[in-house]
Amino acid sequence: MNNQDFIVREYEGQDLGVCVTRPFAAGEFVMFFNGVRYESHEISDFTHYLQISPTTFLGPTGSYDDYVNHSCDPNCALYFAGDQVVLRALRDIEVGEQLSFDYGTIMFSEPTTFPCSCESPICRGFIGNYYTLPYALRDEYRERGMVLLLTQYTEEQILAAAAVPV
């Protein structure tokens, strides 16, 4: 990853987002998601936090990874690479496209929902945690390894640790 590969810019209805300045091929590594690790009880506002274990979250970095927006039809997904979290392209991404992933794939303990402004033809209208995703979409995301926590933990482990009602 080269910082020259990205530009943070304003997108109508979404504030800031990350635009690519070079193409990325499907499956290609796009960027690392770095940040200090926090336990859930240490966080009061979960904005820009990624859940990486039943009780652990990656905090914001102030870099490009903080500005990758949600889409109901994402062009990227988050995966573990060892103990690192990486963003990979799900399909070919052209110069000028905004990077996105489905926030529902990394939110388990976060109980809030908020309006979605992704403008995708398949927009669900709101962004919520994993348990708000339609069952068929949950199945598809799990089969593709796109639900970060479920690649290393079971739903039972996540629910037991976080006490999240489903």
VEXMI-155396 format. One record per atom (N, C-alpha, C): atom name; residue number from 1; z, x, y; residue in one letter. Coordinates in nm, 3 decimals. Atoms other than C-alpha are relative to their C-alpha. Layout:
VEXMI-155396
CA/NUM/Z/X/Y/A
...
end
This chain:
VEXMI-155396
N/1/0.000/0.084/-0.118/M
CA/1/0.000/0.000/0.000/M
C/1/0.000/0.088/0.123/M
N/2/0.011/-0.070/-0.125/N
CA/2/-0.090/0.121/0.341/N
C/2/0.031/-0.101/0.110/N
N/3/-0.032/0.095/-0.108/N
CA/3/0.057/-0.038/0.655/N
C/3/-0.125/-0.044/0.075/N
N/4/0.125/0.040/-0.064/Q
CA/4/-0.300/-0.045/0.785/Q
C/4/-0.070/-0.111/-0.078/Q
N/5/0.059/0.107/0.081/D
CA/5/-0.376/-0.297/0.508/D
C/5/0.041/-0.139/0.049/D
N/6/-0.058/0.128/-0.042/F
CA/6/-0.181/-0.571/0.693/F
C/6/0.014/-0.009/0.152/F
N/7/-0.030/0.031/-0.139/I
CA/7/-0.144/-0.734/1.030/I
C/7/0.091/-0.123/-0.002/I
N/8/-0.083/0.119/-0.019/V
CA/8/0.138/-0.971/1.121/V
C/8/-0.055/-0.072/0.122/V
N/9/0.055/0.077/-0.111/R
CA/9/-0.005/-1.248/1.334/R
C/9/0.054/-0.142/-0.005/R
N/10/-0.047/0.137/-0.008/E
CA/10/0.078/-1.597/1.446/E
C/10/-0.102/-0.095/-0.064/E
N/11/0.082/0.104/0.061/Y
CA/11/-0.054/-1.891/1.243/Y
C/11/0.051/-0.134/0.049/Y
N/12/-0.039/0.130/-0.053/E
CA/12/-0.054/-2.239/1.389/E
C/12/0.082/-0.078/-0.103/E
N/13/-0.087/0.079/0.086/G
CA/13/0.230/-2.443/1.243/G
C/13/0.085/0.082/-0.095/G
N/14/-0.076/-0.082/0.093/Q
CA/14/0.371/-2.147/1.046/Q
C/14/0.069/0.119/0.066/Q
N/15/-0.051/-0.117/-0.070/D
CA/15/0.480/-1.896/1.309/D
C/15/-0.077/0.124/-0.044/D
N/16/0.065/-0.126/0.037/L
CA/16/0.411/-1.544/1.185/L
C/16/-0.035/0.004/-0.148/L
N/17/0.043/-0.018/0.138/G
CA/17/0.224/-1.454/0.867/G
C/17/-0.071/0.134/-0.012/G
N/18/0.064/-0.129/0.027/V
CA/18/0.059/-1.152/0.704/V
C/18/-0.146/-0.022/-0.035/V
N/19/0.144/0.004/0.019/C
CA/19/-0.319/-1.113/0.726/C
C/19/-0.043/0.135/-0.059/C
N/20/0.045/-0.127/0.059/V
CA/20/-0.500/-0.852/0.513/V
C/20/-0.122/0.053/0.073/V
N/21/0.112/-0.067/-0.068/T
CA/21/-0.740/-0.599/0.665/T
C/21/-0.094/0.066/-0.099/T
N/22/0.090/-0.047/0.106/R
CA/22/-0.894/-0.501/0.332/R
C/22/0.008/-0.098/-0.115/R
N/23/-0.006/0.093/0.114/P
CA/23/-0.981/-0.698/0.019/P
C/23/0.096/0.049/-0.108/P
N/24/-0.083/-0.029/0.116/F
CA/24/-0.748/-0.714/-0.279/F
C/24/-0.062/-0.074/-0.119/F
N/25/0.054/0.061/0.122/A
CA/25/-0.870/-0.783/-0.634/A
C/25/0.109/-0.076/-0.074/A
N/26/-0.095/0.074/0.084/A
CA/26/-0.705/-1.034/-0.867/A
C/26/0.077/0.097/-0.087/A
N/27/-0.087/-0.086/0.079/G
CA/27/-0.409/-0.866/-1.036/G
C/27/0.046/0.125/0.072/G
N/28/-0.034/-0.123/-0.072/E
CA/28/-0.388/-0.589/-0.778/E
C/28/0.137/-0.009/0.067/E
N/29/-0.124/-0.014/-0.075/F
CA/29/-0.057/-0.470/-0.638/F
C/29/-0.031/-0.015/0.148/F
N/30/0.021/0.021/-0.143/V
CA/30/-0.029/-0.586/-0.277/V
C/30/0.109/0.069/0.082/V
N/31/-0.110/-0.064/-0.073/M
CA/31/0.316/-0.479/-0.154/M
C/31/0.131/-0.014/-0.076/M
N/32/-0.137/0.010/0.050/F
CA/32/0.678/-0.415/-0.247/F
C/32/0.079/-0.095/0.088/F
N/33/-0.100/0.075/-0.074/F
CA/33/0.951/-0.654/-0.146/F
C/33/0.128/0.079/-0.014/F
N/34/-0.120/-0.083/-0.002/N
CA/34/1.238/-0.427/-0.052/N
C/34/0.107/-0.072/0.077/N
N/35/-0.110/0.061/-0.077/G
CA/35/1.570/-0.504/0.102/G
C/35/0.130/0.027/-0.068/G
N/36/-0.135/-0.017/0.052/V
CA/36/1.939/-0.476/0.058/V
C/36/0.030/-0.118/-0.091/V
N/37/-0.039/0.106/0.093/R
CA/37/2.079/-0.674/-0.233/R
C/37/0.133/-0.059/0.043/R
N/38/-0.121/0.072/-0.040/Y
CA/38/2.339/-0.939/-0.152/Y
C/38/0.037/-0.099/-0.110/Y
N/39/-0.047/0.108/0.087/E
CA/39/2.551/-1.171/-0.362/E
C/39/-0.005/-0.129/0.082/E
N/40/0.022/0.127/-0.069/S
CA/40/2.502/-1.539/-0.279/S
C/40/0.115/-0.035/0.094/S
N/41/-0.114/0.035/-0.085/H
CA/41/2.855/-1.576/-0.137/H
C/41/0.003/0.080/0.132/H
N/42/0.007/-0.081/-0.122/E
CA/42/2.769/-1.311/0.127/E
C/42/-0.103/-0.053/0.101/E
N/43/0.112/0.047/-0.081/I
CA/43/2.478/-1.515/0.271/I
C/43/0.031/-0.139/0.055/I
N/44/-0.019/0.133/-0.058/S
CA/44/2.508/-1.805/0.515/S
C/44/-0.134/-0.067/0.029/S
N/45/0.134/0.053/-0.027/D
CA/45/2.137/-1.847/0.602/D
C/45/-0.096/0.070/-0.094/D
N/46/0.083/-0.060/0.104/F
CA/46/1.895/-1.790/0.314/F
C/46/-0.144/0.027/0.043/F
N/47/0.134/-0.028/-0.051/T
CA/47/1.587/-1.753/0.538/T
C/47/-0.034/0.147/-0.026/T
N/48/0.050/-0.135/0.032/H
CA/48/1.388/-1.446/0.426/H
C/48/0.075/0.068/-0.115/H
N/49/-0.068/-0.055/0.116/Y
CA/49/1.607/-1.397/0.115/Y
C/49/-0.073/-0.044/-0.126/Y
N/50/0.063/0.030/0.128/L
CA/50/1.459/-1.382/-0.236/L
C/50/0.104/0.006/-0.110/L
N/51/-0.095/0.000/0.110/Q
CA/51/1.668/-1.478/-0.537/Q
C/51/-0.057/0.083/-0.114/Q
N/52/0.048/-0.091/0.103/I
CA/52/1.637/-1.196/-0.792/I
C/52/0.088/0.002/-0.125/I
N/53/-0.083/0.021/0.118/S
CA/53/1.919/-1.285/-1.033/S
C/53/0.073/-0.132/0.024/S
N/54/-0.068/0.127/-0.023/P
CA/54/2.136/-1.592/-1.084/P
C/54/0.089/-0.001/0.125/P
N/55/-0.088/-0.004/-0.116/T
CA/55/2.364/-1.472/-0.801/T
C/55/-0.038/0.105/0.104/T
N/56/0.038/-0.110/-0.089/T
CA/56/2.180/-1.183/-0.629/T
C/56/-0.129/-0.032/0.074/T
N/57/0.115/0.024/-0.087/F
CA/57/1.933/-1.199/-0.342/F
C/57/-0.042/0.129/0.068/F
N/58/0.054/-0.110/-0.081/L
CA/58/1.706/-0.945/-0.171/L
C/58/-0.003/-0.048/0.144/L
N/59/-0.004/0.036/-0.141/G
CA/59/1.762/-0.949/0.203/G
C/59/-0.125/0.039/0.075/G
N/60/0.116/-0.032/-0.082/P
CA/60/1.510/-0.925/0.485/P
C/60/-0.004/0.148/0.034/P
N/61/0.018/-0.143/-0.029/T
CA/61/1.365/-0.585/0.574/T
C/61/-0.048/0.026/0.142/T
N/62/0.060/-0.019/-0.130/G
CA/62/1.205/-0.643/0.911/G
C/62/-0.144/0.050/-0.010/G
N/63/0.136/-0.049/0.022/S
CA/63/0.872/-0.539/0.758/S
C/63/-0.091/-0.114/-0.047/S
N/64/0.102/0.097/0.038/Y
CA/64/0.561/-0.714/0.627/Y
C/64/0.050/-0.101/-0.103/Y
N/65/-0.045/0.090/0.105/D
CA/65/0.739/-0.862/0.325/D
C/65/0.075/-0.121/0.054/D
N/66/-0.071/0.114/-0.059/D
CA/66/0.944/-1.086/0.556/D
C/66/-0.094/-0.109/0.050/D
N/67/0.093/0.091/-0.065/Y
CA/67/0.630/-1.255/0.685/Y
C/67/-0.106/-0.059/-0.094/Y
N/68/0.092/0.062/0.095/V
CA/68/0.448/-1.357/0.366/V
C/68/0.042/-0.146/-0.013/V
N/69/-0.032/0.142/-0.005/N
CA/69/0.434/-1.734/0.397/N
C/69/-0.020/-0.071/-0.133/N
N/70/0.015/0.089/0.116/H
CA/70/0.451/-2.015/0.144/H
C/70/-0.138/-0.066/0.002/H
N/71/0.114/0.091/0.016/S
CA/71/0.147/-2.197/0.012/S
C/71/0.018/-0.076/-0.131/S
N/72/0.001/0.079/0.123/C
CA/72/0.125/-2.478/-0.241/C
C/72/-0.117/0.041/-0.090/C
N/73/0.114/-0.056/0.074/D
CA/73/-0.197/-2.302/-0.353/D
C/73/-0.003/0.150/0.031/D
N/74/-0.018/-0.140/-0.041/P
CA/74/-0.085/-1.936/-0.334/P
C/74/-0.109/0.093/-0.050/P
N/75/0.093/-0.104/0.045/N
CA/75/-0.309/-1.631/-0.354/N
C/75/0.074/0.119/-0.062/N
N/76/-0.083/-0.108/0.056/C
CA/76/-0.018/-1.408/-0.470/C
C/76/0.121/-0.059/-0.072/C
N/77/-0.127/0.036/0.063/A
CA/77/0.297/-1.418/-0.679/A
C/77/0.088/0.124/-0.005/A
N/78/-0.096/-0.109/0.011/L
CA/78/0.611/-1.208/-0.706/L
C/78/0.031/0.028/-0.146/L
N/79/-0.030/-0.044/0.136/Y
CA/79/0.684/-1.008/-1.020/Y
C/79/0.100/0.114/0.006/Y
N/80/-0.083/-0.120/0.014/F
CA/80/0.939/-0.755/-1.137/F
C/80/-0.086/0.113/-0.054/F
N/81/0.058/-0.124/0.052/A
CA/81/0.813/-0.399/-1.188/A
C/81/0.118/0.095/-0.011/A
N/82/-0.127/-0.071/0.014/G
CA/82/1.120/-0.232/-1.331/G
C/82/0.104/-0.075/0.080/G
N/83/-0.100/0.067/-0.083/D
CA/83/1.395/-0.304/-1.079/D
C/83/-0.055/-0.033/0.139/D
N/84/0.065/0.031/-0.127/Q
CA/84/1.145/-0.352/-0.794/Q
C/84/-0.065/-0.138/-0.007/Q
N/85/0.073/0.127/-0.011/V
CA/85/0.996/-0.682/-0.675/V
C/85/-0.132/0.031/0.070/V
N/86/0.133/-0.028/-0.056/V
CA/86/0.622/-0.663/-0.612/V
C/86/-0.080/-0.128/0.015/V
N/87/0.093/0.109/-0.023/L
CA/87/0.362/-0.898/-0.475/L
C/87/-0.134/0.041/-0.059/L
N/88/0.131/-0.026/0.060/R
CA/88/0.041/-0.916/-0.680/R
C/88/-0.095/-0.115/0.034/R
N/89/0.103/0.100/-0.028/A
CA/89/-0.284/-1.096/-0.606/A
C/89/-0.027/-0.084/-0.124/A
N/90/0.033/0.092/0.111/L
CA/90/-0.345/-1.402/-0.826/L
C/90/-0.151/-0.017/-0.013/L
N/91/0.145/0.012/-0.003/R
CA/91/-0.710/-1.407/-0.728/R
C/91/-0.050/0.102/0.103/R
N/92/0.055/-0.089/-0.102/D
CA/92/-0.944/-1.200/-0.513/D
C/92/0.038/-0.053/0.138/D
N/93/-0.039/0.034/-0.136/I
CA/93/-0.827/-1.195/-0.152/I
C/93/-0.093/0.073/0.095/I
N/94/0.098/-0.055/-0.093/E
CA/94/-1.080/-1.142/0.125/E
C/94/0.065/0.048/0.129/E
N/95/-0.044/-0.048/-0.130/V
CA/95/-1.037/-0.954/0.452/V
C/95/0.021/-0.120/0.093/V
N/96/-0.030/0.109/-0.093/G
CA/96/-0.874/-1.185/0.708/G
C/96/0.084/-0.111/-0.058/G
N/97/-0.082/0.106/0.062/E
CA/97/-0.691/-1.407/0.455/E
C/97/0.147/0.028/0.022/E
N/98/-0.146/-0.009/-0.008/Q
CA/98/-0.324/-1.477/0.492/Q
C/98/0.057/0.011/-0.141/Q
N/99/-0.070/-0.012/0.129/L
CA/99/-0.102/-1.364/0.203/L
C/99/0.098/-0.115/-0.014/L
N/100/-0.094/0.109/0.024/S
CA/100/0.104/-1.638/0.042/S
C/100/0.048/0.001/-0.144/S
N/101/-0.049/0.031/0.135/F
CA/101/0.318/-1.725/-0.258/F
C/101/0.075/-0.131/0.009/F
N/102/-0.071/0.128/0.003/D
CA/102/0.490/-2.047/-0.365/D
C/102/0.149/0.028/0.002/D
N/103/-0.144/-0.026/-0.013/Y
CA/103/0.850/-2.031/-0.241/Y
C/103/0.081/-0.067/-0.111/Y
N/104/-0.071/0.066/0.110/G
CA/104/0.948/-2.270/-0.520/G
C/104/0.019/0.089/-0.121/G
N/105/-0.013/-0.091/0.114/T
CA/105/0.905/-1.980/-0.762/T
C/105/0.116/0.098/0.016/T
N/106/-0.110/-0.095/-0.022/I
CA/106/1.193/-1.782/-0.606/I
C/106/0.126/-0.068/0.049/I
N/107/-0.117/0.073/-0.049/M
CA/107/1.433/-2.054/-0.494/M
C/107/0.060/-0.082/-0.115/M
N/108/-0.072/0.077/0.102/F
CA/108/1.686/-2.180/-0.747/F
C/108/0.129/-0.057/0.058/F
N/109/-0.130/0.041/-0.053/S
CA/109/2.024/-2.192/-0.573/S
C/109/-0.010/-0.068/0.135/S
N/110/0.016/0.057/-0.134/E
CA/110/1.891/-2.293/-0.231/E
C/110/-0.024/-0.150/-0.011/E
N/111/0.012/0.145/0.017/P
CA/111/1.948/-2.670/-0.208/P
C/111/-0.087/-0.069/0.104/P
N/112/0.073/0.067/-0.107/T
CA/112/1.746/-2.737/0.108/T
C/112/-0.147/-0.016/-0.031/T
N/113/0.145/0.017/0.000/T
CA/113/1.394/-2.869/0.142/T
C/113/-0.042/-0.007/0.146/T
N/114/0.051/0.007/-0.137/F
CA/114/1.177/-2.846/0.451/F
C/114/-0.149/-0.029/-0.006/F
N/115/0.142/0.039/-0.001/P
CA/115/0.831/-2.965/0.556/P
C/115/-0.090/0.120/-0.026/P
N/116/0.100/-0.104/0.027/C
CA/116/0.532/-2.765/0.432/C
C/116/-0.114/-0.014/0.100/C
N/117/0.113/0.004/-0.094/S
CA/117/0.257/-2.669/0.673/S
C/117/-0.114/0.090/-0.049/S
N/118/0.101/-0.091/0.055/C
CA/118/0.030/-2.475/0.434/C
C/118/-0.143/-0.052/0.015/C
N/119/0.130/0.063/-0.019/E
CA/119/-0.258/-2.720/0.486/E
C/119/-0.095/0.014/-0.120/E
N/120/0.081/-0.005/0.122/S
CA/120/-0.380/-2.669/0.128/S
C/120/-0.038/-0.142/-0.041/S
N/121/0.037/0.133/0.050/P
CA/121/-0.572/-2.963/-0.023/P
C/121/0.100/-0.053/-0.104/P
N/122/-0.098/0.044/0.100/I
CA/122/-0.299/-2.971/-0.291/I
C/122/0.144/0.014/0.051/I
N/123/-0.132/-0.014/-0.061/C
CA/123/-0.006/-2.944/-0.047/C
C/123/0.093/-0.110/-0.050/C
N/124/-0.101/0.095/0.048/R
CA/124/0.309/-3.110/-0.181/R
C/124/0.072/-0.069/0.114/R
N/125/-0.061/0.063/-0.117/G
CA/125/0.425/-3.194/0.174/G
C/125/0.137/0.055/0.037/G
N/126/-0.130/-0.060/-0.029/F
CA/126/0.756/-3.009/0.147/F
C/126/0.017/0.124/-0.088/F
N/127/-0.035/-0.119/0.077/I
CA/127/0.899/-2.682/0.022/I
C/127/0.143/-0.019/-0.048/I
N/128/-0.133/0.013/0.057/G
CA/128/1.195/-2.698/-0.211/G
C/128/0.020/0.105/-0.107/G
N/129/-0.027/-0.097/0.105/N
CA/129/1.353/-2.504/-0.491/N
C/129/-0.081/-0.032/-0.127/N
N/130/0.075/0.011/0.125/Y
CA/130/1.212/-2.463/-0.841/Y
C/130/0.009/-0.140/-0.060/Y
N/131/-0.021/0.129/0.064/Y
CA/131/1.359/-2.795/-0.955/Y
C/131/-0.070/-0.115/0.072/Y
N/132/0.077/0.102/-0.071/T
CA/132/1.154/-2.986/-0.694/T
C/132/-0.149/0.008/-0.035/T
N/133/0.140/-0.013/0.038/L
CA/133/0.824/-2.860/-0.840/L
C/133/-0.035/-0.103/-0.107/L
N/134/0.043/0.090/0.108/P
CA/134/0.626/-3.108/-1.052/P
C/134/0.009/0.071/-0.135/P
N/135/-0.019/-0.060/0.133/Y
CA/135/0.688/-3.049/-1.424/Y
C/135/-0.123/0.079/-0.046/Y
N/136/0.123/-0.070/0.044/A
CA/136/0.324/-2.954/-1.494/A
C/136/-0.016/0.132/0.074/A
N/137/0.010/-0.123/-0.078/L
CA/137/0.333/-2.696/-1.215/L
C/137/0.106/0.101/-0.045/L
N/138/-0.103/-0.089/0.056/R
CA/138/0.663/-2.554/-1.346/R
C/138/-0.052/0.067/-0.127/R
N/139/0.054/-0.053/0.125/D
CA/139/0.497/-2.515/-1.687/D
C/139/-0.108/0.105/0.025/D
N/140/0.108/-0.094/-0.032/E
CA/140/0.189/-2.347/-1.540/E
C/140/0.056/0.131/0.056/E
N/141/-0.058/-0.121/-0.062/Y
CA/141/0.394/-2.107/-1.328/Y
C/141/0.076/0.084/-0.104/Y
N/142/-0.073/-0.075/0.105/R
CA/142/0.619/-2.015/-1.625/R
C/142/-0.097/0.070/-0.093/R
N/143/0.099/-0.059/0.091/E
CA/143/0.318/-1.956/-1.852/E
C/143/-0.069/0.121/0.062/E
N/144/0.065/-0.111/-0.070/R
CA/144/0.165/-1.724/-1.590/R
C/144/0.100/0.107/0.044/R
N/145/-0.102/-0.099/-0.037/G
CA/145/0.495/-1.534/-1.543/G
C/145/0.029/0.002/0.148/G
N/146/-0.013/0.005/-0.145/M
CA/146/0.511/-1.647/-1.180/M
C/146/0.137/-0.044/0.050/M
N/147/-0.135/0.040/-0.041/V
CA/147/0.874/-1.764/-1.178/V
C/147/0.089/0.122/-0.023/V
N/148/-0.065/-0.130/0.006/L
CA/148/1.051/-1.439/-1.101/L
C/148/0.126/0.000/-0.088/L
N/149/-0.125/-0.001/0.076/L
CA/149/1.396/-1.526/-1.238/L
C/149/-0.019/-0.032/-0.147/L
N/150/0.019/0.040/0.139/L
CA/150/1.264/-1.688/-1.555/L
C/150/-0.070/0.106/-0.084/L
N/151/0.054/-0.112/0.078/T
CA/151/1.100/-1.360/-1.656/T
C/151/0.113/0.088/-0.054/T
N/152/-0.113/-0.083/0.044/Q
CA/152/1.448/-1.208/-1.701/Q
C/152/0.124/-0.080/-0.037/Q
N/153/-0.117/0.084/0.027/Y
CA/153/1.692/-1.500/-1.728/Y
C/153/-0.046/-0.135/-0.052/Y
N/154/0.031/0.136/0.043/T
CA/154/1.704/-1.839/-1.894/T
C/154/0.046/-0.097/0.108/T
N/155/-0.045/0.101/-0.096/E
CA/155/1.741/-2.158/-1.693/E
C/155/0.150/-0.026/-0.016/E
N/156/-0.142/0.022/0.024/E
CA/156/2.081/-2.202/-1.856/E
C/156/0.086/0.106/0.068/E
N/157/-0.074/-0.108/-0.066/Q
CA/157/2.198/-1.861/-1.728/Q
C/157/-0.001/-0.020/0.151/Q
N/158/0.012/0.020/-0.145/I
CA/158/2.072/-1.939/-1.378/I
C/158/0.088/-0.117/0.044/I
N/159/-0.079/0.117/-0.035/L
CA/159/2.231/-2.285/-1.371/L
C/159/0.149/0.024/-0.015/L
N/160/-0.143/-0.028/0.023/A
CA/160/2.562/-2.165/-1.514/A
C/160/0.057/0.087/0.111/A
N/161/-0.048/-0.092/-0.102/A
CA/161/2.592/-1.886/-1.258/A
C/161/0.001/-0.063/0.139/A
N/162/0.015/0.055/-0.134/A
CA/162/2.480/-2.088/-0.958/A
C/162/0.053/-0.142/0.014/A
N/163/-0.048/0.138/0.001/A
CA/163/2.610/-2.434/-1.055/A
C/163/-0.093/-0.089/0.082/A
N/164/0.100/0.081/-0.071/V
CA/164/2.287/-2.596/-0.931/V
C/164/-0.025/-0.128/-0.076/V
N/165/0.033/0.125/0.069/P
CA/165/2.242/-2.964/-1.009/P
C/165/-0.152/-0.014/-0.010/P
N/166/0.145/0.021/0.018/V
CA/166/1.899/-3.049/-1.152/V
C/166/-0.035/-0.147/0.005/V
end
